[in-house]
């Protein structure tokens, strides 16, 4: 006795009305999804954000982000998928890991003093979850770390970019008119 069972493939069709998809396409060598291209795209996006939010975060000429000759990559960790680099007075931390967030992550820096969050991709303003607290202050510790003379500890959530800058104790920051 032979039993045959026949099952047809299940087909599911999903239709959306009024669907809009926004995206950016890169051509040439930047079109490949590599770590280097991801960094370049993230830096380019940060540059756009600094220009768009110029009045709130200070003009690029004031913080020297765009024109600074001081550029240094202090940390590249393939396992953690974290890259830290300095540009001008700013320290940029990129966590490309898909699932791992890191608390008390030590990063090296050159300038002493107190740092604060200047900009982060995790902000609700940019569609993030708001896991980074902008009121937090980060104090440097003397001693070499990642070939930098000082360091401080940060929280690096997964899939985020955070920019740290020197904290201004003076609250008389110029306001755009």
N, CA, C and O of each residue as an XYZ file, in Angstrom:
708
protein
N       0.838     -1.162      0.000
C       0.000      0.000      0.000
C       0.896      1.242      0.000
O       1.818      1.352      0.808
N       0.623      2.147     -0.888
C       1.420      3.353     -1.036
C       0.523      4.558     -0.788
O      -0.572      4.662     -1.339
N       1.014      5.473      0.060
C       0.252      6.684      0.377
C       1.039      7.869     -0.156
O       2.236      8.009      0.093
N       0.366      8.682     -0.866
C       0.996      9.893     -1.392
C       0.275     11.114     -0.821
O      -0.953     11.194     -0.779
N       1.098     12.045     -0.391
C       0.547     13.289      0.146
C       1.075     14.422     -0.713
O       2.269     14.495     -1.004
N       0.197     15.279     -1.103
C       0.607     16.412     -1.925
C       0.265     17.713     -1.197
O      -0.864     17.931     -0.759
N       1.273     18.557     -1.087
C       1.055     19.851     -0.457
C       1.528     20.922     -1.427
O       2.648     20.854     -1.934
N       0.719     21.863     -1.675
C       1.106     22.990     -2.518
C       1.856     24.003     -1.660
O       1.619     24.124     -0.458
N       2.752     24.714     -2.296
C       3.493     25.747     -1.580
C       2.550     26.861     -1.168
O       1.673     27.284     -1.921
N       2.760     27.311      0.033
C       1.956     28.414      0.551
C       2.524     29.714      0.011
O       3.725     29.966      0.105
N       1.672     30.520     -0.543
C       2.107     31.786     -1.101
C       1.441     32.915     -0.326
O       0.218     32.970     -0.204
N       2.261     33.802      0.186
C       1.752     34.954      0.921
C       2.149     36.201      0.149
O       3.307     36.374     -0.231
N       1.198     37.038     -0.069
C       1.452     38.269     -0.783
C       1.057     39.432      0.116
O      -0.043     39.462      0.667
N       1.966     40.382      0.256
C       1.717     41.556      1.090
C       1.743     42.774      0.181
O       2.686     42.980     -0.582
N       0.714     43.557      0.275
C       0.640     44.770     -0.537
C       0.486     45.978      0.383
O      -0.234     45.940      1.381
N       1.176     47.034      0.019
C       1.095     48.275      0.777
C       0.557     49.361     -0.139
O       0.940     49.457     -1.305
N      -0.314     50.155      0.391
C      -0.779     51.314     -0.352
C      -0.007     52.533      0.107
O       0.275     52.690      1.295
N       0.326     53.375     -0.818
C       1.009     54.640     -0.530
C       2.334     54.406      0.196
O       2.636     55.102      1.166
N       3.108     53.457     -0.250
C       4.397     53.145      0.365
C       5.461     54.032     -0.244
O       5.586     54.116     -1.465
N       6.226     54.692      0.608
C       7.349     55.515      0.155
C       8.608     54.985      0.808
O       8.621     54.700      2.006
N       9.658     54.854      0.031
C      10.934     54.383      0.546
C      11.977     55.428      0.186
O      12.140     55.781     -0.982
N      12.679     55.917      1.197
C      13.747     56.875      0.984
C      15.075     56.187      1.236
O      15.198     55.383      2.160
N      16.049     56.493      0.434
C      17.356     55.892      0.634
C      18.400     56.640     -0.159
O      18.082     57.434     -1.044
N      19.650     56.377      0.169
C      20.749     56.974     -0.554
C      21.513     55.868     -1.254
O      21.716     54.788     -0.701
N      21.923     56.142     -2.445
C      22.713     55.167     -3.195
C      24.074     55.771     -3.484
O      24.179     56.929     -3.888
N      25.099     54.991     -3.276
C      26.458     55.422     -3.578
C      26.930     54.659     -4.799
O      26.597     53.488     -4.980
N      27.702     55.322     -5.627
C      28.210     54.684     -6.840
C      29.720     54.538     -6.730
O      30.353     55.153     -5.872
N      30.281     53.732     -7.593
C      31.722     53.532     -7.611
C      32.167     52.662     -6.461
O      31.446     51.758     -6.040
N      33.366     52.935     -5.948
C      33.922     52.099     -4.885
C      33.176     52.251     -3.567
O      33.261     51.373     -2.708
N      32.436     53.364     -3.388
C      31.674     53.561     -2.149
C      30.400     52.733     -2.121
O      29.733     52.670     -1.088
N      30.047     52.096     -3.232
C      28.818     51.315     -3.287
C      28.948     49.992     -2.535
O      27.943     49.435     -2.093
N      30.164     49.486     -2.386
C      30.366     48.227     -1.669
C      30.179     48.444     -0.181
O      30.679     49.421      0.376
N      29.462     47.540      0.464
C      29.218     47.655      1.898
C      30.395     47.048      2.654
O      30.400     45.859      2.975
N      31.389     47.883      2.931
C      32.554     47.462      3.707
C      32.642     48.337      4.947
O      31.945     49.347      5.050
N      33.492     47.952      5.883
C      33.647     48.730      7.109
C      34.144     50.137      6.797
O      33.650     51.114      7.358
N      35.114     50.237      5.908
C      35.654     51.551      5.556
C      34.585     52.429      4.917
O      34.464     53.606      5.259
N      33.808     51.869      3.994
C      32.739     52.648      3.371
C      31.660     53.021      4.376
O      31.093     54.110      4.292
N      31.365     52.137      5.329
C      30.390     52.460      6.372
C      30.871     53.640      7.199
O      30.081     54.522      7.537
N      32.151     53.666      7.526
C      32.720     54.782      8.289
C      32.636     56.069      7.477
O      32.237     57.112      7.993
N      33.014     55.988      6.208
C      32.973     57.180      5.361
C      31.537     57.712      5.245
O      31.313     58.921      5.305
N      30.577     56.810      5.081
C      29.174     57.232      4.996
C      28.714     57.857      6.305
O      28.002     58.861      6.297
N      29.121     57.263      7.446
C      28.722     57.806      8.749
C      29.332     59.187      8.975
O      28.658     60.089      9.472
N      30.604     59.356      8.611
C      31.250     60.660      8.761
C      30.572     61.687      7.862
O      30.364     62.832      8.264
N      30.233     61.276      6.653
C      29.530     62.182      5.749
C      28.171     62.579      6.312
O      27.768     63.738      6.203
N      27.464     61.627      6.911
C      26.180     61.937      7.531
C      26.347     62.887      8.707
O      25.531     63.789      8.899
N      27.416     62.685      9.507
C      27.676     63.591     10.628
C      27.987     64.995     10.123
O      27.565     65.984     10.723
N      28.722     65.080      9.025
C      29.018     66.401      8.452
C      27.721     67.097      8.054
O      27.554     68.292      8.301
N      26.802     66.352      7.438
C      25.516     66.935      7.047
C      24.749     67.402      8.278
O      24.144     68.474      8.269
N      24.775     66.593      9.342
C      24.056     66.950     10.558
C      24.649     68.203     11.182
O      23.909     69.071     11.644
N      25.996     68.312     11.202
C      26.628     69.503     11.758
C      26.230     70.753     10.973
O      26.023     71.814     11.562
N      26.123     70.635      9.660
C      25.710     71.789      8.872
C      24.233     72.107      9.071
O      23.867     73.276      9.197
N      23.378     71.082      9.102
C      21.948     71.318      9.266
C      21.613     71.866     10.645
O      20.723     72.706     10.779
N      22.320     71.395     11.676
C      22.044     71.810     13.045
C      23.070     72.835     13.521
O      23.346     72.920     14.717
N      23.634     73.611     12.604
C      24.713     74.535     12.925
C      24.425     75.459     14.086
O      25.299     75.662     14.928
N      23.236     76.027     14.167
C      22.943     76.985     15.235
C      22.866     76.322     16.597
O      23.227     76.939     17.600
N      22.403     75.075     16.658
C      22.256     74.412     17.944
C      23.588     73.862     18.460
O      23.871     73.943     19.656
N      24.399     73.310     17.570
C      25.635     72.659     17.989
C      26.868     73.520     17.755
O      27.983     73.084     18.042
N      26.697     74.711     17.251
C      27.832     75.568     16.965
C      28.221     75.446     15.503
O      28.069     74.384     14.900
N      28.709     76.502     14.950
C      29.108     76.482     13.553
C      30.372     75.644     13.392
O      31.186     75.586     14.314
N      30.552     74.999     12.250
C      31.745     74.184     12.060
C      33.033     74.968     12.257
O      34.036     74.407     12.698
N      33.019     76.261     11.937
C      34.229     77.058     12.125
C      34.564     77.203     13.607
O      35.737     77.305     13.967
N      33.530     77.215     14.483
C      33.761     77.382     15.905
C      34.391     76.132     16.519
O      35.323     76.247     17.316
N      33.905     74.942     16.165
C      34.459     73.751     16.783
C      35.558     73.117     15.931
O      36.135     72.100     16.316
N      35.847     73.713     14.782
C      36.955     73.285     13.936
C      36.828     71.843     13.470
O      37.831     71.224     13.118
N      35.628     71.299     13.460
C      35.444     69.908     13.039
C      35.824     69.729     11.577
O      36.514     68.772     11.225
N      35.381     70.636     10.736
C      35.579     70.466      9.301
C      36.984     70.848      8.860
O      37.506     70.268      7.909
N      37.603     71.808      9.529
C      38.868     72.346      9.040
C      40.070     71.930      9.860
O      41.193     72.323      9.544
N      39.866     71.146     10.906
C      40.970     70.786     11.782
C      41.977     69.872     11.086
O      41.607     68.960     10.346
N      43.247     70.137     11.340
C      44.287     69.262     10.810
C      44.561     68.105     11.761
O      45.187     67.119     11.373
N      44.091     68.219     13.016
C      44.290     67.140     13.985
C      43.277     66.030     13.717
O      42.080     66.190     13.956
N      43.777     64.909     13.221
C      42.948     63.736     12.971
C      43.757     62.526     13.417
O      44.907     62.353     13.014
N      43.147     61.691     14.252
C      43.879     60.540     14.760
C      42.909     59.402     15.061
O      41.951     59.576     15.813
N      43.163     58.240     14.471
C      42.373     57.052     14.778
C      43.074     56.353     15.936
O      44.179     55.834     15.779
N      42.428     56.342     17.096
C      43.084     55.805     18.285
C      42.688     54.366     18.596
O      43.411     53.667     19.305
N      41.554     53.918     18.076
C      41.079     52.594     18.480
C      40.322     51.934     17.328
O      39.379     52.504     16.779
N      40.754     50.722     16.972
C      40.050     49.912     15.976
C      40.008     48.501     16.534
O      41.051     47.864     16.680
N      38.840     48.012     16.844
C      38.704     46.681     17.428
C      37.746     45.862     16.580
O      36.544     46.126     16.551
N      38.292     44.856     15.882
C      37.448     44.027     15.021
C      36.453     43.197     15.815
O      35.322     42.994     15.372
N      36.861     42.714     16.984
C      35.978     41.893     17.800
C      34.805     42.692     18.345
O      33.652     42.271     18.249
N      35.113     43.854     18.920
C      34.056     44.721     19.452
C      33.340     45.490     18.347
O      32.219     45.961     18.540
N      33.984     45.617     17.196
C      33.486     46.390     16.064
C      33.289     47.849     16.443
O      32.280     48.467     16.103
N      34.280     48.389     17.159
C      34.256     49.778     17.613
C      35.443     50.516     17.013
O      36.560     49.999     16.979
N      35.189     51.721     16.545
C      36.244     52.599     16.039
C      36.136     53.926     16.769
O      35.049     54.489     16.902
N      37.283     54.425     17.245
C      37.335     55.712     17.938
C      38.362     56.569     17.219
O      39.485     56.128     16.974
N      37.977     57.799     16.880
C      38.976     58.705     16.319
C      38.706     60.123     16.753
O      37.599     60.482     17.153
N      39.756     60.920     16.663
C      39.697     62.322     17.052
C      39.769     63.183     15.805
O      40.479     62.872     14.849
N      39.028     64.254     15.840
C      39.137     65.273     14.799
C      38.940     66.606     15.492
O      37.858     66.895     16.003
N      39.978     67.409     15.508
C      39.941     68.661     16.259
C      39.829     68.351     17.741
O      40.563     67.510     18.260
N      38.917     69.026     18.421
C      38.686     68.785     19.847
C      37.686     67.660     20.091
O      37.437     67.299     21.241
N      37.112     67.107     19.038
C      36.059     66.115     19.179
C      36.603     64.695     19.178
O      37.613     64.400     18.540
N      35.912     63.821     19.907
C      36.219     62.390     19.911
C      34.970     61.675     19.403
O      33.894     61.812     19.986
N      35.107     60.919     18.327
C      33.984     60.229     17.701
C      34.084     58.736     17.981
O      35.130     58.125     17.761
N      32.998     58.154     18.463
C      32.967     56.731     18.803
C      31.883     56.061     17.966
O      30.710     56.423     18.049
N      32.285     55.085     17.163
C      31.361     54.332     16.330
C      31.316     52.893     16.831
O      32.350     52.230     16.908
N      30.135     52.411     17.169
C      29.946     51.005     17.528
C      29.121     50.367     16.412
O      27.917     50.602     16.305
N      29.779     49.562     15.585
C      29.114     48.933     14.447
C      28.570     47.552     14.790
O      27.995     46.888     13.927
N      28.742     47.104     16.040
C      28.288     45.759     16.394
C      26.768     45.699     16.331
O      26.080     46.625     16.763
N      26.257     44.610     15.794
C      24.823     44.477     15.586
C      24.049     44.349     16.893
O      22.939     44.871     17.002
N      24.625     43.652     17.905
C      23.871     43.390     19.139
C      24.563     43.868     20.412
O      23.884     44.110     21.410
N      25.879     44.011     20.414
C      26.600     44.301     21.656
C      26.698     45.799     21.947
O      27.209     46.575     21.139
N      26.200     46.181     23.114
C      26.405     47.521     23.650
C      27.454     47.407     24.744
O      27.529     46.391     25.436
N      28.264     48.448     24.901
C      29.359     48.383     25.861
C      29.238     49.512     26.880
O      29.218     50.687     26.515
N      29.156     49.150     28.157
C      29.171     50.162     29.210
C      30.591     50.235     29.755
O      31.334     49.255     29.713
N      30.961     51.404     30.266
C      32.312     51.643     30.789
C      33.380     51.267     29.767
O      34.357     50.597     30.101
N      33.192     51.693     28.540
C      34.137     51.430     27.458
C      35.173     52.544     27.476
O      34.831     53.712     27.295
N      36.428     52.194     27.692
C      37.496     53.192     27.816
C      37.979     53.605     26.431
O      38.291     52.767     25.585
N      38.032     54.926     26.220
C      38.538     55.461     24.964
C      39.639     56.476     25.257
O      39.562     57.215     26.238
N      40.641     56.509     24.423
C      41.747     57.438     24.583
C      41.432     58.798     23.992
O      40.632     58.913     23.063
N      42.069     59.836     24.541
C      41.895     61.193     24.020
C      43.162     61.991     24.292
O      43.997     61.587     25.101
N      43.300     63.116     23.622
C      44.507     63.919     23.800
C      44.305     65.091     24.751
O      45.240     65.481     25.449
N      43.121     65.649     24.792
C      42.872     66.850     25.605
C      42.409     66.473     27.010
O      41.591     65.566     27.164
N      42.920     67.157     28.038
C      42.457     66.890     29.404
C      41.151     67.629     29.689
O      40.763     68.543     28.961
N      40.489     67.215     30.756
C      39.302     67.948     31.199
C      38.033     67.140     31.137
O      38.032     65.912     31.220
N      36.942     67.884     30.987
C      35.609     67.308     31.030
C      35.032     67.288     29.615
O      35.143     68.266     28.875
N      34.411     66.158     29.247
C      33.772     66.017     27.939
C      32.269     65.853     28.125
O      31.797     65.458     29.191
N      31.531     66.162     27.069
C      30.082     65.974     27.056
C      29.682     65.442     25.681
O      30.457     65.503     24.727
N      28.476     64.927     25.600
C      27.954     64.452     24.323
C      27.542     65.669     23.507
O      26.759     66.500     23.967
N      28.071     65.767     22.302
C      27.738     66.859     21.405
C      26.647     66.425     20.436
O      25.752     67.200     20.101
N      26.736     65.179     19.993
C      25.808     64.675     18.992
C      25.810     63.159     19.055
O      26.858     62.547     19.257
N      24.636     62.543     18.882
C      24.607     61.080     18.834
C      23.510     60.601     17.906
O      22.445     61.212     17.812
N      23.780     59.510     17.228
C      22.812     58.948     16.285
C      21.672     58.252     17.013
O      20.673     57.885     16.394
N      21.812     58.069     18.317
C      20.797     57.391     19.127
C      19.727     58.361     19.617
O      18.761     57.949     20.259
N      19.895     59.647     19.319
C      18.949     60.668     19.763
C      17.575     60.451     19.144
O      17.470     60.037     17.990
N      16.543     60.723     19.895
C      15.177     60.618     19.382
C      14.949     61.616     18.251
O      14.072     61.417     17.409
N      15.733     62.680     18.233
C      15.652     63.674     17.166
C      15.944     63.040     15.805
O      15.416     63.476     14.782
N      16.793     62.003     15.805
C      17.175     61.331     14.565
C      16.539     59.950     14.437
O      16.983     59.144     13.619
N      15.513     59.663     15.228
C      14.824     58.382     15.128
C      15.402     57.291     16.006
O      15.044     56.124     15.845
N      16.293     57.639     16.936
C      16.881     56.653     17.841
C      16.029     56.433     19.074
O      14.910     56.935     19.176
N      16.581     55.673     20.013
C      15.850     55.324     21.231
C      16.204     56.212     22.419
O      15.639     56.031     23.498
N      17.113     57.159     22.257
C      17.466     58.080     23.330
C      18.206     57.425     24.476
O      17.998     57.792     25.632
N      19.078     56.448     24.176
C      19.803     55.737     25.233
C      21.020     56.501     25.737
O      21.622     56.093     26.731
N      21.399     57.588     25.092
C      22.545     58.394     25.500
C      22.026     59.631     26.222
O      21.170     60.339     25.693
N      22.532     59.898     27.419
C      22.100     61.045     28.212
C      23.040     62.221     27.966
O      24.235     62.140     28.250
N      22.502     63.293     27.445
C      23.322     64.452     27.103
C      23.747     65.267     28.320
O      24.645     66.102     28.211
N      23.133     65.049     29.457
C      23.523     65.778     30.665
C      24.744     65.140     31.341
O      25.337     65.741     32.236
N      25.113     63.953     30.925
C      26.249     63.255     31.554
C      27.559     63.978     31.248
O      27.737     64.549     30.173
N      28.466     63.938     32.214
C      29.794     64.526     32.048
C      30.816     63.415     32.154
O      30.672     62.492     32.956
N      31.851     63.516     31.335
C      32.888     62.484     31.272
C      34.226     63.142     31.580
O      34.654     64.057     30.877
N      34.882     62.669     32.636
C      36.130     63.260     33.095
C      37.307     62.400     32.660
O      37.278     61.175     32.780
N      38.340     63.059     32.154
C      39.505     62.324     31.672
C      40.369     61.856     32.836
O      40.405     62.474     33.900
N      41.061     60.751     32.602
C      42.028     60.197     33.547
C      43.392     60.240     32.887
O      43.539     59.909     31.710
N      44.389     60.651     33.659
C      45.751     60.684     33.133
C      46.268     59.257     32.970
O      45.882     58.357     33.717
N      47.116     59.067     32.016
C      47.689     57.748     31.761
C      47.376     57.306     30.347
O      46.259     57.477     29.859
N      48.367     56.742     29.702
C      48.225     56.381     28.296
C      47.237     55.232     28.097
O      47.239     54.245     28.833
N      46.396     55.398     27.078
C      45.477     54.351     26.641
C      45.308     54.507     25.135
O      44.992     55.597     24.660
N      45.509     53.455     24.397
C      45.456     53.489     22.925
C      46.376     54.569     22.360
O      46.001     55.290     21.435
N      47.565     54.677     22.911
C      48.572     55.650     22.471
C      48.115     57.100     22.624
O      48.618     57.982     21.928
N      47.185     57.351     23.511
C      46.729     58.701     23.811
C      47.084     58.994     25.266
O      47.054     58.080     26.089
N      47.420     60.246     25.612
C      47.884     60.557     26.969
C      46.803     60.494     28.047
O      47.124     60.453     29.235
N      45.527     60.484     27.655
C      44.422     60.455     28.611
C      43.327     59.544     28.089
O      43.367     59.088     26.946
N      42.338     59.285     28.953
C      41.205     58.469     28.521
C      39.989     58.796     29.380
O      40.109     59.409     30.441
N      38.818     58.379     28.906
C      37.603     58.459     29.703
C      36.691     57.306     29.314
O      36.867     56.679     28.269
N      35.705     57.036     30.178
C      34.810     55.895     29.989
C      33.478     56.378     29.409
O      32.951     57.416     29.809
N      32.942     55.598     28.450
C      31.685     55.967     27.804
C      30.765     54.759     27.725
O      31.178     53.625     27.967
N      29.522     55.023     27.385
C      28.567     53.969     27.051
C      28.420     53.982     25.538
O      28.108     55.020     24.954
N      28.643     52.835     24.896
C      28.572     52.728     23.440
C      27.485     51.728     23.060
O      27.760     50.532     22.963
N      26.257     52.196     22.843
C      25.185     51.279     22.433
C      25.464     50.695     21.049
O      26.207     51.276     20.258
N      24.870     49.557     20.770
C      25.072     48.922     19.469
C      24.518     49.805     18.348
O      23.515     50.499     18.510
N      25.204     49.752     17.215
C      24.788     50.443     15.991
C      24.620     51.951     16.184
O      23.631     52.531     15.736
N      25.585     52.582     16.849
C      25.478     54.026     17.080
C      26.791     54.745     16.796
O      27.862     54.140     16.741
N      26.669     56.043     16.618
C      27.813     56.946     16.527
C      27.570     58.054     17.543
O      26.494     58.652     17.573
N      28.573     58.325     18.375
C      28.455     59.374     19.395
C      29.656     60.291     19.270
O      30.789     59.829     19.131
N      29.406     61.592     19.321
C      30.469     62.596     19.244
C      30.581     63.262     20.604
O      29.599     63.777     21.138
N      31.795     63.248     21.162
C      32.076     63.887     22.450
C      32.956     65.105     22.194
O      33.869     65.070     21.369
N      32.661     66.186     22.924
C      33.449     67.400     22.814
C      33.750     67.952     24.190
O      33.111     67.574     25.172
N      34.736     68.860     24.264
C      35.060     69.464     25.564
C      33.844     70.191     26.133
O      33.160     70.930     25.425
N      33.587     69.973     27.415
C      32.464     70.640     28.072
C      32.864     72.067     28.385
O      33.973     72.335     28.847
N      31.955     72.963     28.129
C      32.196     74.373     28.430
C      31.606     74.666     29.796
O      30.395     74.555     29.988
N      32.446     75.039     30.741
C      31.943     75.412     32.066
C      31.240     76.756     32.013
O      30.373     77.059     32.833
N      31.632     77.556     31.030
C      31.021     78.871     30.875
C      29.680     78.697     30.161
O      29.640     78.197     29.037
N      28.599     79.100     30.795
C      27.271     78.957     30.206
C      26.905     80.121     29.286
O      25.796     80.162     28.752
N      27.806     81.047     29.101
C      27.513     82.197     28.254
C      27.900     81.895     26.803
O      28.684     82.620     26.191
N      27.343     80.830     26.277
C      27.603     80.430     24.890
C      26.846     81.367     23.967
O      25.698     81.714     24.243
N      27.481     81.788     22.863
C      26.784     82.703     21.941
C      25.536     82.052     21.360
O      25.543     80.874     21.003
N      24.476     82.828     21.273
C      23.221     82.327     20.741
C      22.979     82.995     19.398
O      23.152     84.206     19.259
N      22.578     82.206     18.411
C      22.305     82.755     17.080
C      21.046     83.625     17.139
O      20.068     83.290     17.808
N      21.097     84.727     16.433
C      19.932     85.618     16.424
C      19.071     85.358     15.217
O      18.044     86.013     15.038
